Amino acid sequence: MTDLLTMLDEAGLTGRGGAAFSTATKVRAAREHRAELIVNVCDGEVGAAKDGWIVEHHLHELIEGAGLVAGDGTRRAVRYAAHRGSRTASLLAAAGLGVLEVPHRYVSSEETAVISAAHGGLARPMTKRAPFVFGGRDSQGRRIAPTVVLNAETVWRVSQVARFGPRWFRSFGTTDEPGPRLVAVGGHVPRPGVYEAAAGVALSDLLSLAGGLPPDARHVGVGGLGGVVLTASAALSTIWDTPGMKRHGGALGPGIVTVWDPYACPIDVAGELIAYGAGESAGQCGPCMFGLPALSQAWGELGRRPGVPAQERLQQRLSLLERRGACHHPDGVARFAASALGTLAAEFAAHADHRCQKERRPHAQFA
Amino acid sequence: MSGQAFWFLSRATGVVSVVLLTVVVCLGMVTAGRRRPHGESATVVMGVHRWLSLGMLVFLAVHIVTAIVDGYVPIGWLAVVLPFSSPYQTLLVGLGTVAVDLLVVLMVTSYLRHRIPERRWRIIHWTSYAMWLAALAHGFAMGTSDQPGLRLTTIACGTVGGLFVAWRLVASHADRERRQEINAQEWT
């Protein structure tokens, strides 16, 4: 029991769902409060695929990891949260595991939304006054039993740390961000899929795993809707670790790299993602239920009529979303929009001249 | 002070209380039903709603104390808190007591609002409509029965309040509409 916690501490495993919180600390708290364990297998972020990949290829190790985390003192059997009707959900059910089906929505795979659904509530985020591993109350004052949610990859890595030891684990990645990590590389690449990587590799090497960055590629998204967008040239010179991604306002996140279709207008692509994010609001906090649709509208206006007034309006909307909303959904969408606004400056300038990358290809012809 | 003075004082403060209460209730409806909460005006409305309700307590306290101290009719101190315990006009004095009790609940829960789940506070605060109606009925039927001026004041209060209630029911509310729209989506 304590052996596992020591090993996790030594290995330096952190949550692979994106928050990068110490797994040892979380598991220790879960043990102390005999918290129910829910494994998050939702692949909730846009472009995510690794949770499903683990279920498909390493299910028995996932179950083993869940058993190790849960120990034998939990209140009830481990459950696996997956999107309703997904292939992952049916694979889990076929394996005889307890499946917690949540609606196929962006915010429903958020930690507290999963906990709410697990306690018979709606799959919407709850205010986290204290971590729910200690137990707590929902917004209506109903009691929520101690519950811990771990990402599927985190649980899988726990079983690997237990089997191969912390030293093996630390032979991957960097000193600050050790261990192997799964990355879903998708979009405009020759071989989209889920690949084994680690922090500290060049983004270009990550892309090589999927067949390399095509020469006509122009933009690369890292981290999905909660992440950032880079130009292809910036992506090729970026190291995939926290310091490298921080330079672009991003983070390692849940392991997603998406090459954008170079034949679609990138302003539209970003706009669609922002509109999707606005539509996924759970309608609980003002900045989210009103701020995100307003942001989406401001983005659309800037794309149609670029100029100082539209730009200022968008900037104003963005500044109003910073650090707002109980589950930080607006924060994530705003971060993405701010990143896209900077990265797509050339495209907005082209739109102002009534040109667009989509109309003629490649865009460089106009230069 | 002679008994006559108590009687006048009790009537006057009672009517003022009803008027102030109506203003407080209307401001509350404006706060709850406003379409767009504009910064300063919303703060002013909220502030007046709160402070006027406290100011009204002074008039209400004088109204109650003078009515009992007057002694011309038997009411009794118990009737301040226990509804329908007054020997005189059991039903009508009781309505006033009901309003006072509800008022105490509303004030205590609002004072402790930061310690109560928002939804629970809101449900409790809805009883302010019942409290207002009880106070209006009490005032209309008792204090102003032989004074057309005072009776008209009560009627005016009821009319104005009724118009605000109608506005509150009809007014569209961006927050409520967006919440309903999102609640109708799949969340389970």
Interface residues (C-beta under 8 A of the other chain):
Chain A: P103 R105 S108 A117 L122 A123 R124 S139 Q140 G141 S281 A282 G283 G286 M289 F290
Chain B: P117 E118 R119 R120 A174 D175 R178 R179 E181 I182 N183 Q185 E186 W187 T188
